[in-house]
Amino acid sequence: MKTVLITGCSSGIGLDAARHMRTRGWRVIATCRKPQDIEARRAEGFDTLPLELGCEDSVARCAESALALGRIDALVNNAAFAIPGAAEDLPRGALRAIFEANLFGTHDLTRRLLPHFRAHGGRVVNISSVLGLVGIPWRGAYVATKFALEGLTDVLRVEMADTDVRFILIEPGPIGTRIRQNSIPHFEAWIDWRSSPRAEQYRRTLLKRLYEPAAKKDRFELPPAAVSARIAQALESPRPRPRYYVTTPTHVSGIGRRFLSTRALDWFARRS
């Protein structure tokens, strides 16, 4: 039985992926930040570990504990959060906090498992986003981390090509998760929107999107299961692709980055 460590399994993509890979015969080590989520996953029968990606000691303990459980065949770096707000309103501390979790902690965990993967072979699947391909308004902090994750993963893929370790990106578009609701505490902690020159724009757009239930789901939205299916492909294919796109926007954006002009991509981003 192969083993995969999946981060961010409290809900959404991570939780669905953990359940999906278990049905495919994998042993899943599920990580969560909150004790109640750890207990919930343990009650489902998963091996569980606490992980706070923004804390270096937590990352080190998680890697050590995971390796103590035996051979690990794959790592799925899914955990991440968003801080919505205009880029000009993002204080330094906000960017530091989101990069600590979405990039630095993710890379740190990967590095701590790489010696094991070098010795036994392994796959690292990084969950990116359409926002790692195209930037859109109000998502500057999240976009910056995902663009960085895309570049770092591409470099690792090339550098590790002479080993038995494979690096794969999965790029979802709109997926039905709680990332928007979960971003509200971060928005309230970091964004002083009332003092922003864009305060009226916040009232007309972002605040409604954050605090008012959507009348209908986002255009092109798919359930987390669509991402889980791609994760399974990335982990089980004899020759995995460098990238797997999920939902129409990522397919269009992926093609667009190679063939379309910046002006055309901007037009699509404003309408996504």
Phi, psi and omega per residue, in radians:
M1 nan 2.234 3.115
K2 -1.451 2.715 -3.085
T3 -2.123 2.365 3.062
V4 -2.206 2.381 3.016
L5 -1.723 2.148 -3.120
I6 -2.097 2.240 3.131
T7 -1.637 2.674 3.071
G8 1.248 0.909 -3.042
C9 -1.750 0.365 3.136
S10 -1.286 -0.550 -3.114
S11 -2.892 -3.084 2.973
G12 1.056 -2.403 -3.048
I13 -1.084 -0.777 -3.097
G14 -1.086 -0.768 -3.137
L15 -1.168 -0.781 3.139
D16 -1.109 -0.709 3.131
A17 -1.118 -0.703 3.124
A18 -1.062 -0.808 -3.140
R19 -1.161 -0.711 -3.101
H20 -1.139 -0.795 -3.106
M21 -1.191 -0.542 3.078
R22 -1.143 -0.689 3.113
T23 -1.149 -0.367 3.126
R24 -1.581 0.153 3.045
G25 1.634 0.151 3.116
W26 -1.536 2.565 2.903
R27 -1.471 2.228 -3.068
V28 -1.967 2.216 2.950
I29 -1.752 1.946 -3.051
A30 -1.763 2.268 3.086
T31 -1.911 2.597 3.088
C32 -2.551 2.817 3.088
R33 -1.489 -0.781 -2.959
K34 -1.592 2.450 -3.138
P35 -0.992 -0.661 -3.120
Q36 -1.159 -0.549 3.094
D37 -1.306 -0.625 3.043
I38 -1.027 -0.810 3.139
E39 -1.119 -0.668 3.136
A40 -1.129 -0.722 3.130
R41 -1.219 -0.654 3.122
R42 -1.123 -0.651 3.113
A43 -1.128 -0.440 3.076
E44 -1.425 -0.123 3.110
G45 1.711 0.160 3.108
F46 -1.433 2.608 2.822
D47 -1.237 2.331 -3.036
T48 -2.286 2.621 3.068
L49 -2.487 2.459 3.035
P50 -1.311 2.509 3.123
L51 -2.669 2.105 2.982
E52 -2.004 1.802 -3.014
L53 -1.109 -0.439 3.125
G54 -1.346 -0.073 -3.119
C55 -2.002 2.035 -3.088
E56 -1.070 -0.686 3.129
D57 -1.121 -0.685 3.114
S58 -1.112 -0.722 3.114
V59 -1.093 -0.770 -3.133
A60 -1.098 -0.749 3.137
R61 -1.151 -0.685 -3.137
C62 -1.112 -0.811 -3.137
A63 -1.086 -0.785 -3.133
E64 -1.097 -0.765 -3.124
S65 -1.175 -0.668 3.131
A66 -1.116 -0.793 -3.129
L67 -1.157 -0.488 3.110
A68 -1.216 -0.294 3.137
L69 -1.425 -0.133 3.141
G70 2.100 -2.925 -3.082
R71 -1.100 2.381 3.043
I72 -2.005 2.275 -3.093
D73 -1.734 -0.355 -3.077
A74 -2.763 2.699 3.065
L75 -2.224 2.245 3.042
V76 -1.962 1.889 3.130
N77 -1.525 1.685 -3.084
N78 -1.915 -0.574 -2.993
A79 -1.052 2.325 3.115
A80 -2.969 2.836 3.043
F81 -2.460 2.979 -3.092
A82 -2.135 2.626 2.972
I83 -2.172 1.631 -3.137
P84 -1.209 2.636 3.128
G85 2.628 2.770 3.091
A86 -1.120 2.483 -3.094
A87 -1.013 -0.635 -3.113
E88 -1.214 -0.233 3.141
D89 -1.751 0.063 -3.122
L90 -1.462 1.954 3.066
P91 -1.273 2.838 -3.120
R92 -0.970 -0.716 -3.108
G93 -1.091 -0.597 3.120
A94 -1.138 -0.796 3.122
L95 -1.137 -0.670 3.106
R96 -1.073 -0.767 -3.105
A97 -1.132 -0.775 -3.078
I98 -1.281 -0.602 3.080
F99 -1.222 -0.588 3.107
E100 -1.013 -0.715 -3.111
A101 -1.492 -0.937 -2.967
N102 -1.281 -0.426 -3.107
L103 -2.168 -1.023 -3.014
F104 -1.115 -0.829 3.137
G105 -1.154 -0.677 3.091
T106 -1.078 -0.791 3.138
H107 -1.181 -0.672 3.131
D108 -1.066 -0.816 3.119
L109 -1.076 -0.749 3.124
T110 -1.033 -0.837 -3.117
R111 -1.048 -0.662 -3.104
R112 -1.214 -0.407 3.103
L113 -1.660 -0.234 -3.059
L114 -1.060 -0.705 3.092
P115 -1.010 -0.659 3.095
H116 -1.151 -0.768 3.131
F117 -1.172 -0.635 3.095
R118 -1.066 -0.657 -3.089
A119 -1.340 -0.592 -2.999
H120 -2.048 -0.142 -2.977
G121 1.511 2.671 3.138
G122 3.107 2.971 3.108
R123 -2.268 2.438 3.064
V124 -2.053 2.044 3.132
V125 -1.899 2.021 3.129
N126 -1.779 2.152 3.130
I127 -1.475 1.889 3.108
S128 -1.684 -2.351 -3.063
S129 -3.021 2.804 2.929
V130 -0.995 -0.445 3.121
L131 -1.394 0.041 2.897
G132 -1.603 -0.050 -3.140
L133 -1.983 -0.652 -3.079
V134 -2.408 2.310 3.084
G135 -1.521 2.444 3.065
I136 -2.271 2.768 -3.089
P137 -1.021 2.599 3.064
W138 1.289 0.048 -3.090
R139 -2.103 0.384 -2.976
G140 -0.953 -0.760 -3.088
A141 -1.149 -0.832 -3.137
Y142 -1.141 -0.759 3.110
V143 -0.983 -0.785 -3.103
A144 -1.057 -0.738 -3.133
T145 -1.193 -0.652 -3.097
K146 -1.319 -0.629 3.018
F147 -1.054 -0.735 3.135
A148 -1.143 -0.714 3.116
L149 -1.103 -0.689 3.099
E150 -1.028 -0.873 -3.098
G151 -1.132 -0.761 -3.124
L152 -1.125 -0.705 3.133
T153 -1.147 -0.709 3.107
D154 -1.058 -0.741 3.133
V155 -1.139 -0.784 3.124
L156 -1.072 -0.674 3.118
R157 -1.030 -0.783 -3.124
V158 -1.212 -0.802 -3.090
E159 -1.153 -0.549 -3.082
M160 -1.654 0.166 -3.097
A161 -1.113 -0.390 3.132
D162 -1.572 0.216 3.100
T163 -2.123 -3.100 3.066
D164 -1.702 0.474 3.102
V165 -1.903 2.254 -3.112
R166 -2.007 2.360 3.113
F167 -1.937 2.258 -3.028
I168 -2.338 2.415 3.062
L169 -1.834 2.416 2.973
I170 -2.072 2.271 -2.993
E171 -2.122 1.561 3.092
P172 -1.347 2.652 2.883
G173 -1.645 -2.460 -3.141
P174 -1.162 2.131 -3.140
I175 -2.186 2.467 -3.105
G176 -1.306 1.464 3.117
T177 -2.234 -3.058 3.134
R178 -1.712 0.316 -3.054
I179 -1.065 -0.608 3.125
R180 -1.165 -0.850 3.121
Q181 -1.105 -0.694 -3.121
N182 -1.201 -0.311 -3.136
S183 -1.423 -0.243 -3.052
I184 -1.056 -0.826 3.117
P185 -1.043 -0.608 3.118
H186 -1.220 -0.689 3.067
F187 -1.055 -0.822 -3.103
E188 -1.190 -0.510 -3.128
A189 -1.345 -0.549 -2.952
W190 -2.011 -0.458 -2.987
I191 -1.809 2.009 3.074
D192 -1.579 1.267 -2.995
W193 -1.177 -0.501 -3.123
R194 -1.138 -0.469 3.118
S195 -1.635 0.009 -3.093
S196 -1.359 2.540 2.997
P197 -1.116 -0.197 3.118
R198 -1.815 0.386 -3.061
A199 -0.961 -0.744 -3.130
E200 -1.164 -0.632 3.070
Q201 -1.137 -0.654 3.065
Y202 -1.022 -0.813 -3.108
R203 -1.078 -0.709 -3.045
R204 -1.342 -0.493 -2.975
T205 -2.148 -1.291 -2.948
L206 -1.107 -0.755 -3.106
L207 -1.074 -0.706 3.105
K208 -1.120 -0.716 -3.123
R209 -1.142 -0.647 -3.105
L210 -1.343 -0.768 -2.916
Y211 -1.802 -0.284 -3.113
E212 -1.842 2.305 3.122
P213 -1.000 2.382 -3.131
A214 -1.205 2.371 3.116
A215 -1.177 -0.538 3.097
K216 -2.612 2.810 -3.120
K217 -1.225 2.806 -3.138
D218 -1.045 2.596 3.039
R219 -1.006 2.390 3.120
F220 1.266 0.102 -3.066
E221 -1.132 2.414 3.069
L222 -2.174 2.827 3.106
P223 -1.354 2.859 3.100
P224 -0.963 -0.465 -3.138
A225 -1.017 -0.494 3.121
A226 -1.144 -0.616 3.092
V227 -1.293 -0.708 3.125
S228 -1.008 -0.673 3.127
A229 -1.089 -0.693 3.103
R230 -1.223 -0.641 3.079
I231 -1.061 -0.764 3.117
A232 -1.057 -0.736 3.093
Q233 -1.053 -0.798 -3.108
A234 -1.098 -0.603 -3.098
L235 -1.459 -0.502 -2.973
E236 -1.912 -0.284 -3.130
S237 -1.162 2.396 3.100
P238 -1.044 -0.567 3.114
R239 -2.322 1.480 -3.061
P240 -1.164 2.598 3.076
R241 -1.289 2.766 3.034
P242 -1.127 -0.574 -3.081
R243 -2.430 2.543 2.993
Y244 -2.227 2.129 3.124
Y245 -1.597 2.502 3.096
V246 -2.275 2.166 -3.109
T247 1.461 2.731 -3.079
T248 -1.003 -0.788 -3.100
P249 -0.993 -0.643 -3.124
T250 -1.297 -0.614 3.053
H251 -1.053 -0.832 -3.123
V252 -1.139 -0.759 -3.112
S253 -1.183 -0.670 3.103
G254 -1.086 -0.770 3.073
I255 -1.154 -0.719 -3.083
G256 -1.068 -0.674 -3.135
R257 -1.095 -0.432 3.139
R258 -1.603 -0.544 -2.941
F259 -2.142 -0.394 -3.018
L260 -1.729 2.843 3.114
S261 -1.354 2.816 3.082
T262 -1.061 -0.667 3.136
R263 -1.082 -0.716 3.129
A264 -1.167 -0.694 3.107
L265 -1.130 -0.700 3.099
D266 -1.057 -0.719 3.119
W267 -1.058 -0.791 -3.135
F268 -1.152 -0.710 -3.127
A269 -1.069 -0.683 -3.118
R270 -1.176 -0.360 -3.081
R271 -1.862 0.049 -3.136
S272 -1.510 nan nan
